[in-house]
Amino acid sequence: MNFPSELKYTKDHEWMRLEGDMAVIGITDYAQSELGDIVFVDLKAVGTKLNQHDIFGTVEAVKTVSDLFSPVSGVIAEVNTALSEASTVNQDPYQNGWMVKIKLSGSAETDALMDDAAYKTLIGQ
């Protein structure tokens, strides 16, 4: 499994990459492998205001539906419309499988997120 060191991680298995004042967010390689074949991704609309830990969407796999939790507060600035082909999340969770971009309302929340080593410990890797 892949856990890029430049990303931050949550206990709910989302990852976040900072790009200026934007947070690019998706689910981890571990999460997609545990879910199995993802068949549908439903994301909140551009302009939706989120607080840290708010649900920003759901992923539906063959046997389950899981909520997606925002690692940071802000406003959804962009959604990945390419996820109409939901298998992209399984194939490339960290690049083409990103889900939303959130314009940050502050940066302090990012400090509390896990680095790759802490995330690996969380999942027993």
C-alpha positions in Angstrom: 0.0 0.0 0.0 1.0 3.5 -0.7 1.1 6.4 1.9 2.7 9.5 0.3 4.8 11.4 3.0 3.7 14.8 1.7 0.1 14.2 2.6 -1.8 14.5 5.9 -4.2 11.8 7.1 -7.3 11.5 9.3 -8.5 8.7 11.6 -11.4 8.4 9.2 -9.0 7.5 6.3 -9.1 10.7 4.3 -6.0 12.3 3.0 -5.3 16.0 2.5 -2.7 17.8 0.4 -2.2 21.6 0.8 -2.0 23.7 -2.4 -1.7 27.3 -1.2 -5.0 28.1 0.6 -6.7 25.0 -0.9 -6.9 21.5 0.6 -7.2 18.7 -1.9 -9.0 15.7 -0.2 -9.6 12.1 -1.0 -9.6 8.7 0.6 -6.5 6.7 1.4 -5.2 3.6 -0.5 -6.0 1.6 2.7 -9.7 2.9 2.7 -10.3 2.1 -1.0 -8.8 -1.4 -0.5 -11.0 -2.1 2.6 -14.1 -0.8 0.7 -13.5 -2.9 -2.3 -14.8 -1.9 -5.7 -16.2 1.6 -5.5 -19.3 2.0 -7.7 -20.5 5.5 -6.9 -19.2 8.7 -5.3 -21.7 11.4 -4.2 -20.1 14.7 -3.2 -21.6 17.9 -1.8 -21.9 20.9 -4.3 -19.4 23.6 -4.9 -20.0 26.5 -2.5 -21.0 24.2 0.4 -19.6 25.4 3.7 -18.0 22.7 5.9 -16.7 22.6 9.4 -13.9 20.2 10.3 -15.4 16.6 10.5 -18.6 17.5 8.5 -19.7 15.0 5.9 -18.7 16.2 2.4 -20.1 13.1 0.6 -20.3 9.4 0.5 -18.7 6.5 -1.4 -20.7 3.4 -2.3 -18.9 0.1 -2.7 -20.5 -3.1 -3.8 -21.5 -4.0 -0.2 -21.5 -0.8 1.8 -21.8 3.0 1.8 -19.4 5.1 3.8 -19.5 8.8 4.7 -16.6 11.1 3.9 -15.5 13.5 6.6 -13.8 16.8 5.9 -10.4 17.1 7.6 -10.6 20.9 7.6 -13.1 23.7 7.7 -13.8 25.8 4.6 -15.9 26.0 1.4 -15.9 23.4 -1.4 -14.3 25.2 -4.3 -14.2 22.2 -6.7 -15.4 18.7 -7.0 -13.8 16.0 -9.2 -16.3 15.4 -11.9 -14.1 12.7 -13.3 -15.3 10.5 -10.5 -18.4 9.6 -12.5 -16.0 6.8 -13.3 -15.9 5.7 -9.7 -13.2 3.0 -10.2 -10.7 5.9 -10.5 -10.7 6.0 -6.7 -9.6 2.4 -6.5 -7.0 2.8 -9.3 -5.4 6.1 -8.3 -6.7 7.4 -4.9 -4.0 10.1 -4.5 -3.9 11.7 -7.9 -6.8 11.3 -10.3 -9.0 9.9 -7.5 -9.1 13.2 -5.4 -12.6 14.1 -4.4 -12.9 17.8 -3.4 -10.9 20.9 -3.1 -11.7 23.1 -0.1 -10.8 26.7 0.3 -9.4 26.8 3.8 -11.0 29.1 6.4 -7.8 28.7 8.5 -4.8 26.6 8.6 -4.5 25.6 12.3 -6.6 22.4 11.8 -4.0 21.0 9.5 -1.5 20.8 12.3 -3.6 18.2 14.1 -3.7 15.8 11.2 -1.5 12.7 11.1 1.7 12.3 9.0 2.2 9.1 7.1 4.1 7.3 10.0 1.2 8.0 12.4 -1.4 6.9 9.9 0.5 3.6 9.3 0.6 3.0 13.0 -3.2 3.7 13.2 -3.9 1.0 10.6 -1.3 -1.4 11.9 1.1 -1.2 9.0 
